[in-house]
Amino acid sequence: MKLEALRRPSLVRRLVILAAGWSLAVLVVTAVVLAMLFQQAALRRFDQGLSDLIDNLLAGTTVGERQEVLAPALTDLRALRAYSGKYWQLAEPTADGRLRVLVRSRSLWDSDLKAPADLVREVAATPGKAVVYDTRGPLEEPLRVMASQAKLPGRQASVIFMAAEDRSPVDRDVRGFITATALAFALLAAGMIAAVVVQVRVGLTPLFDLRREIAAVRRGKAERLVKTYPTELEPLADELNALVAHNQDVVERQRTHVGNLAHALKTPLSVMTAEAAQQPGPLAEVVARQADAMRLQVDHHLRRARAAARMQGRGERTSVAEVLDELARTLERIFQDKGVAIDWDAEEDLFFLGERQDLMEIAGNAMENACKFGRGKVRVRARPLSEERLALDIEDDGPGLTPAQREEMLRRGARLDESAPGSGLGLNIIDELARAYGGRLALGEARLGGLKIGVELPRAAA
């Protein structure tokens, strides 16, 4: 059942998913852009340090008498400590496009800075402009290397100045920033999703109120919608009120037509019956018999029409306990010679969604049948089946019916429109009214030994 509910289209779910999806997409893109900007800024600051080191080397490097390159004495202690993570070296390009190291920092010890194969070509193509690349250092640490080619006074061959530094601290800072940003944006995303859910629920509150009011009208707790709704929903509420009023008018007209039809048909039938009684004979017997059959048919169809008209109205609610109490006291007096005792039970907040007269006919016929055919004990139980349905069970201690007889009775009830009403047990009236209210009749074996009549009917909210 829950899976089916999730599969059904939901306006709330759709709005939350759309808003949350858009918000998450914006947050993810923003987080990625911020991380990239932070990394670029950190690398720019890092590269600036390498550029300053190359400028110092370029400014202090000289050429000796024998064309040897003499590096300046730099004061950076990291460049003097072996494998410290900060390195520099001076090299010259060879004829085969490689580098020949001229001077290196003490921190490189006996190692050289690795260079890509096309470094010589790149620095030669852009003299005076630095080329930056990443490589591995003497201890396999990640290095950021900057190389620039320049000519020294007194020396014909160009010199490539190279400065490098361990970029692990920068990478750690970037990772820390990404982690902090991800956590912050995750919290922001959770807050935004919660805000979206609240916003949607609050924004759609009038729609939920409208649904509850419509349910109250349908269950008979209210006659029309009375709340004030936003501009977008006010026309819908007005149309629903107009529809309810129209249905009530239709029901009232149907009741009037039913009453008029009953009066129009029963009066001629009464006249025919009276005339037949005054003029005995075979023809009079036929007329009287057919008139009685017509009266039964009229009562049968009028009863169904009245119940159907009431069902359309859906405005009545009847206390089941009050009806059962009244019927029990009445029937115990009627069958006092037989010593009938009726044990009934119903919750005080159990209500039938329909008119009191119809419930009186349904329960009254079933209970009267139990009193008539039982030996003295009758048990009546009314219980809720769901929020919209209730069950009424009537049992007696009489001889009951065999399964075949019960099946025959139910078969007759199902085809009641095609046969003369009246089963001798009053079950036809129960079946007619129960079906008119969307319920059903079932027959079974009672725990008292007799017949059990079970009726399922619509339930009104308490």
C-alpha angles and dihedrals in degrees: 000000000000090000090054090049090053091050094053116092112263124193092203093049092046094051093045093048093048095046094041093046093051092045093048091048091052092046093049093049091046092049092050092048092048091049091050092047091049092049092049091048092049092049092048090055089045092049090049089062091051090048091052090051091052090048090053091048092048092048095049104036116105138180121243129220092268094048091261118148115241116201120211122252102255121200097215103118092201090065089055096050116084115253091353093147097253116093143163136182140178118221141166128220118252128216092260092055097259132119128255112200114230102175132000135187119262089242090069089057104183097344133095131219109258116237132193118251095252097046094104091052093047097050091044090052092053107035113191092016119105123237116210126200141155125242143146125278132220091281093041090257116149110263132196108211130193121192130185131175123222141159121242122215110259095020125094099198119074121246125220113215113206128187125180138178137183107263095196093105090053092048090050091050091049092048090048091050092048091049093048091045092049092051093046093048091045090055089045090050092050090049092048092049090049089048090049092051091049092045093051093045092048092043092051095043092105089054091052090047089052091052092050092049092050090050090051090053092047092050093049098250093115136023099213144355110280106170124103111244134193120273092263094055101034094085090051092050091049091050091049091051089050090050092050091049090048092051091049090052090050091051092049091050090049091052091050092049091048091052092047091049092049091051093044094051103036095054095058090044091053090050091050091049092049093048091048090052091053093051108046119200143099093291092049091051091052092048092047093047094048092044090055090048090049091049091052091049091049091050090048097051094040090053091053092046092051092049092048091050091050091048090058091054095054090184103113127086123184129195108240094202093055093050094047092048092051093046093047093053092045096048094044088057092046093050097035091120088060092048095235115181117194117203109194133174131184134152116254092232095050111113133183115226097228145051123315093233092058093050089048090055094046097046094033095055092046094047093043089051090052092048092047098049100028126088096236110298121093124174123194123187127180117188138164117253097184140332089287105031137058134186128222116196123188119186134180137185095234130116092280125195133290118245089255091051092048090050091049091050092050091046090054091048091052090054095041094127091060099048138050111277123246127073097188089250101069090243092127092066091048092048094047096050095041091053091045088057093047093257133114143227124232130183125206146147116291123226086233088062100255135081124318117207112197121189126185115204140170116274126218123216115260 
